[in-house]
Amino acid sequence: MRLKFFFDELYFSSNPSSKNEDSQVQVKKQLLFTCYFLCGIRNKFVNDAKRDLAMYLDSTGASNTSIDTLADLGVTTTSRTITRLKTSVSEDHTKTVDAALANHAEKAMILNIDDYHSIHTKRMPDTTTTSTAAHLATILMNPVTTQRVILKANVHNPALVDAILIKTNLENRFMMSYGLSHNQRWGLRTTDDDTRLEELTVHSYDIRLKEKRNTRAMKDVILVDLQENNLHSLDAYVKAINTVVNVPSMQRYIQQGHIIPVVADWPGQIYLRTAISRHTIYCDRSNITDAILSFIPIIGPLHISLNSRELIFLQYRPFFSAMYKYFLENANLWHGNPSHGGLISS
């Protein structure tokens, strides 16, 4: 209470009445850091804000010298403190993931395995490497809090590719639907302009669309691991799966007979299904544990769309190359590298 008038005076000194709502929010954040900074001058152990700022700078590639310079000014903690903190967090990460997954042991879980290429880096070669670009794999577990566990019952067909089953489903289920137009199958659907705009932006990844941030939120997603893995081979995907299997809570989850769907792109479908097939045929001789049978790869419309676009550009590259040259050679912009696929597709 003694500092109430001080805080009020500090806030009003920022002249909030002349600022819009977004600017007021930004000013409050800046004043909050100022308060942390003042507290840190009085007590050096009040350093949470300084530590978080130093962690952010370290993650962006700032040098230890830069961080230590800011620490001398009282803005951040030292680089040595950040190194100790990262070591501690790394050692506790496995326990943290295990505890988080154990809290959802009765819920369905969706595994996502995808590649992440850290290419925005220095490419100046030195005596040992030509580039510091890293090819990483993100392994995310998304608990479905509204859905109970999925039981592993007759999920994988021992016959693998069952020709009779495929023919039966094509004849009795799919061929009848293929003969109908979209409106005949789903009914004529009319929407207003606002609904159409909503449907167009739901899959947009523009971070400036504030109304879509909650839709794409990842509040319950658990980062199991971020490992160096290019996901270009069967062994690479088996390694990613084993990372999940080695978590104690996931071992119990699998032993209880639960299935885990794996959302992956087209290469993920091929390699994971190959691993399942090899274990089904060769069992222990495949050098793949039976835990692979607790995973079932699935692919959604997003990956189908992305992979199909990539396939089209790769397959018809000569055509797009000629088109690109035709449009740009008169403007002296053609350099023989049709890399601007976005220009053509637009």
N, C-alpha and C positions, 0 to 999 in steps of 0.2 A: 504493500500500500504506500510505503514511503516514496517509492519510485514512480508512482502512477502519474504525478504531474510532470515528471521528467520525460516519461514515455509519450505523454500527450504532446508536450512541447516539441519533442523530437519528430513526432508524426506531422504535426501542423507546420513545422518548419519546411517540410517537403512541398508545401502548397498543394495539397490534394484537391482542392476545389477547382483548380484550373486544369486538371488532368482527367482523361476519360477512364473508363472502368479498367481496361487492360493496363494502362499506365499506372493506375493506383495499385493494382496487384503486383506489378513489377517493383514499385517503390517500397511496398511492404517487405518484399523479399530482401531488398537491398538494406533496409533499416534493420531487419532481423540479423543479417550478417554483421552489420555495424555493432549491434548489441553484443553478439558473440565476440567480436573483436575487442570491445571494451572489457568484457568479462575476462578474456584471455590475458589482457594486460595486467589485471589484478591477480588472476590465478592461472598459472601456466598449465594446469591440468584440465582447464576448460578448453579443450581443443578439438571437439567433434567436428565443427564446421571447417576448421583449418585442415583437419585430417581428410575430410571428404573432398575438399578442394584439391589437396595434394594428390589424392588417389585419382581424381579425374585428370589432372595434368599428366600424371604418370601414364594413364591409359591412352592418352593422345600422343604419346611419344616424346613428351618434354624431357630434357636431359636432367640428370641429377643436379648438375650445377645450377640450372634454372630454378629448380624446386628449392634448393638450399639457399639461393639468393632471396627468393620470396620468403623463406623461413627466417632469414636474418631480419627482414623487414616486418616480421610478425604476421604475415598473411597466411602462411601455410606451415605445416609441420615439416620436419627434415626428411630427406630421401631415405635415411637409415630407418626412420620410424615406419615409413611406407613399406620398405623391404620386409621388416619384421611382421607387419600386419598382413602382407600378402602371404607370407610363409604360414602364418597362423590360420588364415582363412583357407588356404589350400589343404592343410592338414585336417581341418574340421569339415571340409566340404562333403566327404563321404558320409560322415555321421549325420550331417544336416540333411542330405538327400535321403538317406535311409529313414530318418525320423519323419520327413515330410511325406514320403510314399507310404509309410506305415499308417499314417492318419487316414489314408484312403484305401485301406486294404479290402473294404467291402464294396468298393465302387469300381465301375468299369474304367479302364485306362487306355488311352490312345498314345502310341509311340510315334514320334516324328523323327526321321533321320534325313538330314539334308546336308549338302556341302556348302561351305562358306569359304570363298577364296579372298584372302586378305592381299589384294594386289595393289592397294594404294600405299606404296612404300618406296623407299629408296632403291634404285636399281643400279647404283654405281658398284661395279665389281671390285672385290678386294683380292687378297692373296689366296683366300680359301673358298669364297662363294661368288657367284655371278649375280645373285639377287637374294633379297631377304623376304620375298613373297612367300606366304604360307598358305597351304591348302588344308583347311580344317573341316571337321564334321561336327555339326551340332546335334546332340541327342537330347530331345525334349520329351517329357512325359506329361500328358494332359489328362488329369483325372476328370471323369465325367460325374460330377456330384449328383446329378439327377438320375443316374442309371446304375443299377446294380451290376455286379460282376458278370462277365460273359463266360459261360461254362464251355469247356472244351469237349464237345460231344459231336463226333462225326464231322469234324471241321475239314480234315484233309482226306481226300479220296485215295485209298491205297492203289488204285489203278492209274493214278496221276492224270493223264489225259484220257478221259473216258469217252470214246467216240460214240457209244450208244446213248449215253446220257446227254451229250451235246446235241445229237440228232433229235432226241425226244423233246428237249426244251426248245430247239429251233422250230420244230413243227407245231408243238402244242402251245407255246407261249409267245414266241417272238414274231413268227411269220404273220400271224393275224394282226399284230400291232403295226408291222411294217407296211401293211396294205392300207392303212388309214392315214389321212392327213393329220397335221397337228391339231387343227380345230375340231376334226371329227373325234379324235382321241380324247382331248382335254376339254372340248367345248369352246365355243367362241367366247373370247375373253376381251373385254374392253376396259381400258384404264384411262385415268385422266393424266394430264401432263406431269403433275407432281409425283404420281406413282411411278411413271416411266423414268423420271429423273432419279428417283430413289433407287430403282432397280439398276440403273446404269452406274450409279456411284457406289453401290454396295461392295463391288470388287475392285474399286479404285484404291491404289496404294499411296495416293497423294496425302502426305501428313498434314497438309493445310486444311483438309476437310475435317473440321472439328466435330461435326455431327456423326462422323464414322469412327471416332477414336474409341468409344465404348464398345462398338461392334467388334473391333479388331483387338480388344484388350486381351492381355495374356496374364490375368491376375492369378489364376490357379496353376499355370504351367510351371513345371519343375525342370530346371536345367540339370540333367544327369551328368553330362560331361561335354566339354568342348575339346576335342582331341585332334592331333595332327593326323589326318586321314583324308585321302583324296576320293574315296568311294568309287574307285575305278576298277574294282575287281571283286571276286567272290570273297576272298579272304578279308578284304577291307570291310565288307558288310557283316561278315561273321564276327569280326573284331568289335564292331559297333554293337551288335546284339549281345555279345559276351559281356560288354561293359554294363549293360542293363541286368543281365543274369547274375552278375557277381555282386549286385546289391543285395544284402541279406533279406530285406523285406520283399524284394522281387522273387527271390528264391522260394520263400514261403508262399507267395502269391501263385507261382507256377506249380509248386508241389500240391497245392489245393485244387488243381485242375481248372485253372482259369486261363482264358485266351486273351491275347493282347493284339489288337489290330495295329498294323504299322503303315502309316501314311508315308509314301515315298513316290518319287518320280519313276519314269519308265525304266531306267537302269536299275533302280531299287527293286522294281517288280521282278525283273529278269534274274538278278543275282539272288534275291531272297527265295524266290520259288525254286531256283536251281539248288540252293542249299537244302531246302525241304525235300526236294526230289532225291537228292543224293543220299540223305540220311534214310529216307524211306526205302531206298533200294539196297544200299550197302551197310546201313546201320553203323556199328562202331568202326568199320573199315573206312568210313568216309571222313574220319577225324573231325566230325561235327557232332556236338552233344545233342541228346534228345530234347534239350530245352528249345531247340529251333522249332519244334512242332507246336510250341505254345504261342507262336507268332504267326499272324496271317497278314500278308501284304495287301493293301487296298490302294486304289488310286482314285482321286477325285477330279472334278471338272477343271480345277485350276491347273493341275499338272498335265492333264490331257491337252488343254489349250496351249500351255507353254511349250510342251514337247512337240505338238503338231506344228506350231509356228516355226520352231527351230528346224524341224525336219523339212518343211517346205522350202525354207531359205537355203538349206544345205543341198537339197536335191535339185533345186532349180537355180543354183548359184550362177551358171552361165547366162541365163535369161535375165536375172536381176542385174548382173554385171553389165550386160549390154544396154539395158534400160537406163541404168545409172549414168553410163558414159554418154548415151544419146542426149539426156537432159542437161548434163553439166559440162560437156566438152566445149560447147560454144562460149561458156562463161569462164573458161580457163581454170575450172575447179577440178578437173579430172586428173587424178594421179595414179590411176590403175589399181586402186584398192576400194572395192565396193563395200565398205564397212558400215556405211550409214543406211542400214536397213530400215530405220525408222522413217527416213525421208521417202523411201519407196512405198512403204506400207501405208503412209499417211496420204 
